[in-house]
Amino acid sequence: MEIKTKFAIGDKVWHLWDDKATQTEITSVITVISQTQTTDGIKEKIKTEYAGQHDSSDRSSMYVNIGSDERCFATKEELMQYVISE
């Protein structure tokens, strides 16, 4: 099975951190595959989460969970559009 993710280690993504638009470099990609037996057969669900090292002026550098595909964006504009649509 080949798993393709929206982003890769080393990519910089935009996400919300402390209610602010923040850009963070991905240092880890965590993918969980779960299977459920149904009357129609086996259903697979794939969930991807991203984590990275975040530098903040008011905190020391820390490892943070950036979020899932739905909450990570390639551009600040994409993130802003997501926030407006919520």
KAFEN-V328938 format. One record per pair of residues at least 4 apart in sequence whose C-alpha atoms are under 8 Angstrom apart, sorted by the first residue. I is the first residue (numbers start at 1). J is the second residue. D is the distance in whole Angstrom. If there is no record, write none. Layout:
<<I & J & D> <I & J & D>>
This chain:
<<5 & 48 & 7> <6 & 69 & 7> <7 & 11 & 6> <8 & 26 & 7> <8 & 29 & 7> <9 & 25 & 8> <9 & 26 & 5> <9 & 27 & 5> <9 & 28 & 6> <9 & 29 & 7> <10 & 25 & 6> <10 & 26 & 5> <10 & 27 & 6> <11 & 25 & 6> <11 & 26 & 6> <12 & 23 & 6> <12 & 24 & 5> <12 & 25 & 4> <12 & 26 & 6> <12 & 74 & 7> <13 & 23 & 5> <13 & 24 & 6> <13 & 25 & 6> <13 & 26 & 7> <13 & 72 & 6> <13 & 73 & 5> <13 & 74 & 5> <13 & 75 & 7> <14 & 21 & 7> <14 & 22 & 6> <14 & 23 & 4> <14 & 24 & 7> <14 & 72 & 6> <14 & 73 & 5> <14 & 74 & 6> <14 & 75 & 6> <14 & 76 & 6> <14 & 79 & 7> <15 & 21 & 6> <15 & 22 & 5> <15 & 23 & 6> <15 & 24 & 8> <15 & 66 & 7> <15 & 67 & 8> <15 & 71 & 6> <15 & 72 & 5> <15 & 73 & 6> <15 & 79 & 7> <16 & 20 & 5> <16 & 21 & 5> <16 & 22 & 6> <16 & 71 & 8> <17 & 21 & 6> <17 & 22 & 6> <21 & 76 & 7> <21 & 79 & 8> <24 & 52 & 6> <24 & 53 & 7> <24 & 54 & 6> <24 & 66 & 8> <25 & 52 & 6> <25 & 53 & 7> <25 & 54 & 8> <26 & 50 & 6> <26 & 51 & 6> <26 & 52 & 5> <26 & 53 & 7> <27 & 50 & 8> <27 & 51 & 6> <27 & 52 & 5> <27 & 53 & 7> <28 & 50 & 6> <28 & 51 & 5> <28 & 52 & 6> <29 & 48 & 7> <29 & 49 & 6> <29 & 50 & 5> <29 & 51 & 7> <30 & 48 & 6> <30 & 49 & 5> <30 & 50 & 6> <30 & 51 & 8> <31 & 46 & 7> <31 & 47 & 6> <31 & 48 & 4> <31 & 49 & 6> <32 & 46 & 6> <32 & 47 & 5> <32 & 48 & 6> <33 & 44 & 7> <33 & 45 & 6> <33 & 46 & 5> <33 & 47 & 7> <34 & 44 & 6> <34 & 45 & 5> <34 & 46 & 7> <35 & 42 & 6> <35 & 43 & 6> <35 & 44 & 5> <35 & 45 & 6> <36 & 42 & 6> <36 & 43 & 5> <36 & 44 & 7> <37 & 41 & 6> <37 & 42 & 5> <37 & 43 & 6> <38 & 42 & 6> <38 & 43 & 7> <47 & 68 & 8> <48 & 68 & 6> <48 & 69 & 7> <49 & 65 & 8> <49 & 66 & 7> <49 & 67 & 5> <49 & 68 & 4> <49 & 69 & 7> <50 & 65 & 6> <50 & 66 & 5> <50 & 67 & 5> <50 & 68 & 6> <50 & 69 & 8> <51 & 63 & 7> <51 & 64 & 6> <51 & 65 & 4> <51 & 66 & 5> <51 & 67 & 7> <52 & 63 & 6> <52 & 64 & 6> <52 & 65 & 7> <52 & 66 & 7> <53 & 61 & 7> <53 & 62 & 6> <53 & 63 & 5> <53 & 64 & 6> <54 & 61 & 6> <54 & 62 & 5> <54 & 63 & 6> <54 & 64 & 7> <55 & 59 & 7> <55 & 60 & 7> <55 & 61 & 4> <55 & 62 & 7> <56 & 60 & 6> <56 & 61 & 6> <66 & 72 & 7> <67 & 71 & 6> <67 & 72 & 6> <68 & 72 & 6> <69 & 73 & 8> <71 & 79 & 8> <72 & 79 & 8> <73 & 78 & 6> <73 & 79 & 6> <74 & 78 & 7> <75 & 79 & 7> <76 & 80 & 6> <77 & 81 & 6> <78 & 82 & 6> <79 & 83 & 6> <80 & 84 & 6> <81 & 85 & 6> <82 & 86 & 6>>
